[in-house]
Amino acid sequence: MTDVLITNQASVFGILMMVLGGVFYTAHSDNPICRKFYKYVPALLLCYFIPSLLNTFGIIDGSDSTLYYVASRFLLPMALVLLTLNLDLKAIASLGPKAIVMFLAGTMGIVIGAPIALLATSAVFPELIGNNGPEAVWRGMTTLAGSWIGGGANQTAMKEIYEVGNGIFSSMIAVDVLVANAWMAVLLTMAPRAKEWDAKMGADTTALTALREKMSKWQEENEVIPSLTNIMVILAVGFGAMGISHMGSDILAPFFKANFPELKRYSLHSGFFWLIVIATTLGVLLSFTKARNLAACGASKIGSAGIYVLVAAIGMHMDISAVVDAPVYFLLGGVWMLVHAAIMLITARLIKAPLFYMAVGSQANVGGAASAPVVAAAFHPALAPVGVLLAVLGYVLGTYMAWFCGQILQTLAA
């Protein structure tokens, strides 16, 4: 791009970090104007759209993939490991079966909703199917599946695994941000009405009350101010596992490509696929060791910081005009989210689940670790870690379930 104001990627990175810092600072400011603004505009949306606006208006060079490569190959595996360190199966089980059922219902709502949305929308717009190139709609939908089950990390994984073109990816990012945040806004408006909802559903909130008290006590007893040693150990674990993941990927991908050419359809020839799978697996294994104690020192916060850098790097590639040219994608995303919401509501009614379980179970899928705690805290600040726990489960399942969803879409589109 010759008409871009800033092309130096070091300067672009600095600008992106200032954008992220500005968004977080103002989002947590006591200024009444900021508080009122962020009441209606989610901070996560700005982390995507401000970089996209800078790219759209020619301020930064979004065509350069340097920052995206670093974020997706270095920061993403590190973040996946750190975000799964606090995977506590006992703690998740203590939430009760209804919480897990609602979370899994949300996951299935995304997997099932994808083919339903594609079929329903293609009945009006048949051009949505029949294309198998990089810009195929089904390929773009795999990135939405990754985002709406696990989060930005899994979204990026699907982009690489299914070789999604930048054009359809830009459109799907915009659909992701707008549709997902619209649904989150609905959940946040429902939170103050939780008592009425639970009474109408006949939901038993005894376990939820006990859980709220337990999590409040856990926060008081375990949270510590991280020392420099803590931070260095966290980085060593995160980036060390990232390095191991790259080494494993460099071995496994060529092995399957040379010996099992027929498995290309299942992404086993993709080095990035193995990178993400190995990193996620290492994080899960480390959660059963003393390394899980690093979660109390801020490991998940550092992992989340890496995800937000990735979010900004993704956003700087987005061209808003691409969405204006293809509003049908918003219809596709809207139908998809309606299917997810319908399955969540039906499941909640059948098992008489508290509104909290439905809202957090849904957002742990659709929003991931970035926004699930926000929805959980809307019910009670002490419940925010519950959103994190379920979102971590989403990170673990996201890559696998989104990949499976992609296989369904690929078969359907063909």
C-alpha positions as CSV (number, residue, x, y, z in Angstrom):
1,M,0.0,0.0,0.0
2,T,1.7,3.2,-1.2
3,D,-0.9,5.6,0.2
4,V,-0.6,4.5,3.8
5,L,0.5,7.0,6.4
6,I,2.4,4.6,8.7
7,T,4.1,1.5,7.2
8,N,6.8,0.8,9.8
9,Q,5.5,-2.3,11.7
10,A,7.3,-1.3,14.9
11,S,5.4,2.0,14.9
12,V,2.1,0.1,14.0
13,F,2.7,-2.2,17.0
14,G,3.2,0.8,19.2
15,I,-0.1,2.3,18.0
16,L,-2.0,-0.9,18.5
17,M,-0.7,-1.2,22.1
18,M,-1.7,2.4,22.8
19,V,-5.2,1.6,21.4
20,L,-5.5,-1.4,23.6
21,G,-4.2,0.5,26.6
22,G,-6.6,3.4,25.9
23,V,-9.6,1.1,25.6
24,F,-8.8,-0.7,28.9
25,Y,-8.1,2.5,30.7
26,T,-11.3,4.2,29.7
27,A,-13.4,1.0,30.1
28,H,-12.4,0.9,33.8
29,S,-12.5,4.6,34.4
30,D,-14.8,6.2,36.9
31,N,-15.5,9.0,34.5
32,P,-19.3,9.2,34.1
33,I,-19.0,9.8,30.3
34,C,-16.8,6.7,29.9
35,R,-19.0,4.6,32.1
36,K,-22.1,5.6,30.1
37,F,-20.3,4.9,26.8
38,Y,-19.1,1.5,27.8
39,K,-22.5,0.6,29.1
40,Y,-23.6,0.4,25.5
41,V,-20.4,-0.2,23.6
42,P,-18.4,-3.3,24.6
43,A,-14.7,-2.8,25.0
44,L,-13.9,-5.9,23.0
45,L,-15.7,-4.4,20.0
46,L,-13.4,-1.4,20.1
47,C,-10.3,-3.6,20.2
48,Y,-11.3,-5.0,16.8
49,F,-12.8,-1.9,15.2
50,I,-10.3,0.9,16.1
51,P,-7.5,-1.0,14.3
52,S,-9.8,-1.8,11.5
53,L,-10.7,1.9,11.1
54,L,-7.0,2.8,11.1
55,N,-6.5,0.3,8.3
56,T,-9.7,1.3,6.4
57,F,-8.7,5.0,6.3
58,G,-5.1,4.4,5.4
59,I,-3.4,5.3,8.6
60,I,-1.7,2.0,9.2
61,D,-0.7,-0.8,6.7
62,G,-3.0,-3.7,7.3
63,S,-1.6,-5.6,4.3
64,D,1.7,-6.3,6.1
65,S,1.3,-9.7,8.0
66,T,4.4,-9.3,10.2
67,L,2.5,-8.5,13.4
68,Y,-0.1,-11.1,12.6
69,Y,2.5,-13.8,12.2
70,V,4.2,-13.0,15.5
71,A,0.8,-12.8,17.3
72,S,-0.5,-16.0,15.8
73,R,2.7,-18.1,16.0
74,F,4.2,-16.8,19.2
75,L,1.6,-15.2,21.4
76,L,-1.3,-17.5,20.5
77,P,0.3,-20.8,21.6
78,M,1.6,-19.1,24.7
79,A,-1.8,-17.7,25.6
80,L,-3.5,-21.0,25.1
81,V,-1.1,-22.7,27.5
82,L,-1.5,-20.0,30.2
83,L,-5.3,-19.8,29.8
84,T,-5.7,-23.6,30.3
85,L,-3.3,-23.7,33.3
86,N,-6.3,-23.1,35.7
87,L,-8.4,-25.8,34.2
88,D,-9.8,-27.3,37.4
89,L,-12.1,-30.3,36.6
90,K,-13.2,-30.6,40.2
91,A,-14.1,-26.9,40.3
92,I,-16.0,-27.1,37.1
93,A,-17.8,-30.2,38.4
94,S,-18.8,-28.4,41.6
95,L,-20.8,-26.0,39.4
96,G,-23.3,-28.8,39.1
97,P,-24.5,-30.8,36.1
98,K,-26.8,-28.0,34.9
99,A,-23.9,-25.6,34.4
100,I,-22.0,-28.1,32.3
101,V,-25.2,-29.0,30.4
102,M,-25.9,-25.4,29.5
103,F,-22.3,-24.9,28.4
104,L,-22.4,-28.0,26.2
105,A,-25.8,-26.9,24.9
106,G,-24.2,-23.7,23.8
107,T,-21.4,-25.5,22.1
108,M,-23.8,-27.8,20.2
109,G,-25.9,-24.7,19.4
110,I,-22.9,-23.3,17.5
111,V,-22.0,-26.6,15.8
112,I,-25.7,-27.3,14.8
113,G,-26.5,-23.7,14.0
114,A,-23.7,-23.4,11.4
115,P,-25.2,-25.9,8.8
116,I,-28.7,-24.7,9.6
117,A,-27.8,-21.1,9.0
118,L,-25.9,-21.9,5.7
119,L,-28.8,-24.0,4.4
120,A,-31.5,-21.4,5.4
121,T,-29.6,-18.5,4.0
122,S,-28.5,-20.2,0.8
123,A,-32.1,-21.0,0.1
124,V,-32.5,-17.2,-0.6
125,F,-28.9,-16.6,-1.7
126,P,-27.7,-19.8,-3.5
127,E,-24.3,-18.2,-4.3
128,L,-23.3,-18.9,-0.7
129,I,-22.5,-22.6,-1.5
130,G,-20.8,-24.3,-4.4
131,N,-17.5,-22.4,-4.0
132,N,-14.5,-24.3,-2.5
133,G,-11.8,-21.7,-2.9
134,P,-10.1,-19.6,-0.2
135,E,-13.0,-17.1,-0.2
136,A,-15.7,-19.8,0.2
137,V,-18.3,-18.8,2.7
138,W,-18.0,-22.2,4.5
139,R,-14.4,-21.5,5.2
140,G,-15.2,-18.1,6.7
141,M,-17.8,-19.8,8.8
142,T,-15.2,-22.0,10.4
143,T,-13.5,-19.0,11.9
144,L,-16.9,-17.9,13.4
145,A,-17.3,-21.4,14.8
146,G,-13.8,-21.1,16.4
147,S,-14.6,-17.7,17.9
148,W,-18.1,-18.6,19.1
149,I,-16.9,-21.8,20.8
150,G,-13.5,-20.8,22.2
151,G,-12.6,-17.3,21.3
152,G,-10.1,-15.3,19.3
153,A,-7.4,-17.9,19.7
154,N,-9.5,-20.7,18.1
155,Q,-10.8,-18.3,15.5
156,T,-7.2,-17.7,14.3
157,A,-6.6,-21.4,14.4
158,M,-9.5,-22.1,12.1
159,K,-8.3,-19.4,9.7
160,E,-4.9,-21.1,9.3
161,I,-6.2,-24.7,9.4
162,Y,-8.9,-24.2,6.7
163,E,-6.8,-21.6,4.7
164,V,-9.4,-18.9,4.9
165,G,-9.0,-16.0,2.4
166,N,-8.5,-12.6,3.9
167,G,-11.6,-11.1,2.1
168,I,-14.1,-13.5,3.6
169,F,-12.2,-13.5,6.9
170,S,-12.6,-9.7,7.2
171,S,-16.3,-10.0,6.6
172,M,-16.7,-12.7,9.2
173,I,-14.7,-10.8,11.8
174,A,-17.1,-7.9,11.4
175,V,-20.1,-10.3,11.7
176,D,-18.4,-12.0,14.7
177,V,-17.9,-8.7,16.6
178,L,-21.3,-7.2,15.8
179,V,-23.5,-10.3,16.2
180,A,-21.7,-11.7,19.2
181,N,-21.7,-8.4,21.1
182,A,-25.3,-7.8,20.3
183,W,-26.1,-11.2,21.9
184,M,-23.9,-10.3,24.9
185,A,-25.8,-7.0,25.3
186,V,-29.0,-9.1,25.4
187,L,-27.5,-11.3,28.2
188,L,-26.4,-8.2,30.2
189,T,-29.9,-6.7,30.0
190,M,-31.3,-10.0,31.3
191,A,-29.0,-10.2,34.3
192,P,-30.9,-7.7,36.6
193,R,-34.0,-9.9,36.0
194,A,-32.4,-13.1,37.2
195,K,-34.7,-13.5,40.2
196,E,-37.8,-13.2,38.1
197,W,-36.4,-15.6,35.5
198,D,-35.4,-18.2,38.1
199,A,-38.8,-17.9,39.9
200,K,-40.7,-18.4,36.6
201,M,-38.5,-21.4,35.6
202,G,-38.7,-22.9,39.1
203,A,-34.9,-23.0,39.2
204,D,-33.1,-24.1,42.4
205,T,-30.5,-21.4,43.1
206,T,-29.2,-23.0,46.3
207,A,-26.1,-24.4,44.7
208,L,-25.5,-21.1,42.9
209,T,-25.6,-19.2,46.2
210,A,-23.1,-21.6,47.8
211,L,-20.9,-21.3,44.8
212,R,-20.9,-17.5,45.0
213,E,-19.7,-17.8,48.6
214,K,-17.1,-20.4,47.8
215,M,-15.6,-18.3,44.9
216,S,-15.6,-15.2,47.1
217,K,-13.5,-17.1,49.7
218,W,-11.2,-18.5,47.0
219,Q,-10.4,-15.0,45.7
220,E,-9.5,-13.8,49.2
221,E,-7.3,-16.8,50.0
222,N,-5.5,-17.4,46.6
223,E,-5.0,-14.1,44.8
224,V,-1.5,-12.7,45.2
225,I,0.4,-9.8,43.8
226,P,2.9,-11.3,41.3
227,S,6.6,-10.8,41.9
228,L,9.1,-10.4,39.1
229,T,10.0,-14.1,39.7
230,N,6.4,-15.1,39.3
231,I,6.1,-13.2,36.0
232,M,9.4,-14.7,34.6
233,V,8.3,-18.2,35.5
234,I,4.9,-17.6,33.9
235,L,6.6,-16.4,30.7
236,A,9.0,-19.3,30.8
237,V,6.1,-21.8,31.0
238,G,4.1,-20.1,28.3
239,F,6.8,-19.5,25.8
240,G,8.6,-22.7,26.7
241,A,5.5,-24.7,25.9
242,M,5.1,-22.6,22.7
243,G,8.6,-23.7,21.6
244,I,7.8,-27.3,22.3
245,S,4.6,-27.0,20.3
246,H,6.6,-25.6,17.3
247,M,9.0,-28.5,17.5
248,G,6.2,-31.0,17.7
249,S,4.4,-29.4,14.8
250,D,7.6,-29.4,12.7
251,I,7.8,-33.2,13.2
252,L,4.1,-34.3,13.0
253,A,2.9,-32.2,10.0
254,P,5.6,-33.4,7.6
255,F,5.2,-37.0,8.9
256,F,1.5,-37.1,8.1
257,K,2.0,-35.3,4.8
258,A,4.6,-37.9,3.7
259,N,2.9,-41.0,5.0
260,F,-0.8,-40.3,5.1
261,P,-1.6,-38.0,2.1
262,E,-5.3,-38.9,2.4
263,L,-5.5,-37.2,5.8
264,K,-5.1,-33.7,4.3
265,R,-8.9,-33.4,4.5
266,Y,-8.8,-33.6,8.2
267,S,-6.1,-30.9,8.5
268,L,-3.4,-33.3,9.7
269,H,-1.0,-31.8,7.1
270,S,-1.3,-28.4,8.7
271,G,1.6,-27.3,10.8
272,F,-0.6,-24.7,12.5
273,F,-3.2,-27.4,13.4
274,W,-0.6,-29.4,15.3
275,L,0.8,-26.2,16.9
276,I,-2.6,-25.3,18.4
277,V,-3.4,-28.9,19.4
278,I,-0.1,-29.5,21.1
279,A,-0.2,-26.1,22.9
280,T,-3.7,-26.8,24.2
281,T,-2.8,-30.3,25.2
282,L,0.3,-29.1,27.1
283,G,-1.8,-26.6,28.9
284,V,-4.3,-29.2,30.0
285,L,-1.5,-31.5,31.2
286,L,0.2,-28.7,33.1
287,S,-3.1,-28.0,34.9
288,F,-2.6,-31.3,36.8
289,T,0.8,-30.2,38.1
290,K,2.1,-27.4,40.4
291,A,2.2,-25.2,37.4
292,R,-1.5,-24.5,37.9
293,N,-0.6,-22.4,40.9
294,L,0.7,-19.8,38.5
295,A,-2.9,-19.0,37.8
296,A,-3.1,-17.2,41.1
297,C,-0.1,-15.1,40.1
298,G,-1.7,-13.7,37.0
299,A,-0.9,-16.4,34.3
300,S,-4.4,-16.0,32.8
301,K,-4.1,-12.2,32.7
302,I,-0.8,-12.5,30.8
303,G,-2.4,-15.0,28.5
304,S,-5.4,-12.7,28.0
305,A,-3.0,-9.9,27.2
306,G,-1.5,-12.0,24.4
307,I,-5.0,-12.7,23.1
308,Y,-5.9,-9.0,23.0
309,V,-2.7,-8.2,21.0
310,L,-3.8,-10.9,18.6
311,V,-7.3,-9.4,18.5
312,A,-5.8,-6.0,17.5
313,A,-3.6,-7.7,14.9
314,I,-6.6,-9.4,13.4
315,G,-8.6,-6.1,13.5
316,M,-5.9,-4.2,11.5
317,H,-6.6,-6.6,8.6
318,M,-10.3,-5.9,8.5
319,D,-11.7,-3.8,5.7
320,I,-15.1,-2.5,6.8
321,S,-16.2,-1.8,3.2
322,A,-16.1,-5.5,2.5
323,V,-19.0,-5.9,4.9
324,V,-21.0,-3.1,3.3
325,D,-20.6,-4.9,0.0
326,A,-22.0,-8.2,1.4
327,P,-24.7,-7.6,4.1
328,V,-25.9,-11.2,3.5
329,Y,-23.2,-12.3,5.8
330,F,-24.9,-10.4,8.7
331,L,-28.1,-12.3,7.9
332,L,-26.1,-15.6,7.9
333,G,-24.6,-14.7,11.3
334,G,-27.9,-13.6,12.7
335,V,-29.7,-16.8,11.8
336,W,-26.8,-18.8,13.3
337,M,-26.9,-16.9,16.6
338,L,-30.7,-17.3,16.7
339,V,-30.3,-21.1,16.5
340,H,-27.8,-20.9,19.3
341,A,-30.0,-18.8,21.5
342,A,-33.1,-21.0,20.8
343,I,-31.2,-24.1,21.8
344,M,-30.0,-22.4,25.0
345,L,-33.4,-21.2,25.9
346,I,-35.1,-24.5,25.3
347,T,-32.4,-26.4,27.2
348,A,-32.7,-24.0,30.2
349,R,-36.4,-24.4,30.3
350,L,-36.2,-28.2,30.1
351,I,-33.8,-28.6,32.9
352,K,-35.0,-25.6,34.9
353,A,-31.5,-24.0,34.9
354,P,-30.9,-20.6,36.6
355,L,-30.5,-17.7,34.2
356,F,-26.9,-17.4,35.4
357,Y,-26.0,-20.8,34.0
358,M,-27.6,-20.1,30.7
359,A,-26.0,-16.7,30.3
360,V,-22.5,-17.7,31.3
361,G,-22.7,-21.0,29.5
362,S,-23.6,-19.2,26.3
363,Q,-21.0,-16.4,26.7
364,A,-18.3,-18.9,27.7
365,N,-18.8,-20.2,24.1
366,V,-19.5,-17.1,22.1
367,G,-17.4,-14.6,24.0
368,G,-14.7,-16.7,25.5
369,A,-12.4,-15.6,28.4
370,A,-12.6,-12.0,27.2
371,S,-16.3,-11.5,28.0
372,A,-17.6,-14.5,29.9
373,P,-16.3,-13.0,33.2
374,V,-18.1,-9.8,32.3
375,V,-21.4,-11.5,32.0
376,A,-20.7,-13.6,35.2
377,A,-19.9,-10.4,37.1
378,A,-23.1,-8.8,36.0
379,F,-24.8,-11.3,38.3
380,H,-22.3,-10.9,41.1
381,P,-18.6,-9.8,41.1
382,A,-17.6,-12.9,43.0
383,L,-18.9,-15.1,40.2
384,A,-16.5,-13.7,37.6
385,P,-14.1,-16.6,38.0
386,V,-16.9,-19.0,37.1
387,G,-17.0,-17.3,33.7
388,V,-13.3,-17.8,33.4
389,L,-13.5,-21.5,34.3
390,L,-16.1,-22.2,31.7
391,A,-14.4,-20.1,29.1
392,V,-11.2,-22.1,29.7
393,L,-13.2,-25.2,29.0
394,G,-14.3,-23.4,25.8
395,Y,-10.7,-22.9,24.8
396,V,-10.0,-26.6,25.3
397,L,-13.0,-27.7,23.3
398,G,-13.0,-24.8,20.8
399,T,-10.3,-26.0,18.4
400,Y,-11.7,-29.6,18.3
401,M,-15.4,-28.7,18.0
402,A,-14.8,-25.8,15.5
403,W,-12.7,-28.2,13.4
404,F,-15.5,-30.7,13.5
405,C,-18.0,-28.0,12.5
406,G,-15.8,-27.1,9.6
407,Q,-15.8,-30.7,8.4
408,I,-19.7,-30.6,8.4
409,L,-19.7,-27.3,6.5
410,Q,-17.2,-28.5,4.0
411,T,-19.3,-31.6,3.2
412,L,-22.4,-29.5,3.0
413,A,-20.9,-26.9,0.7
414,A,-19.5,-29.5,-1.6
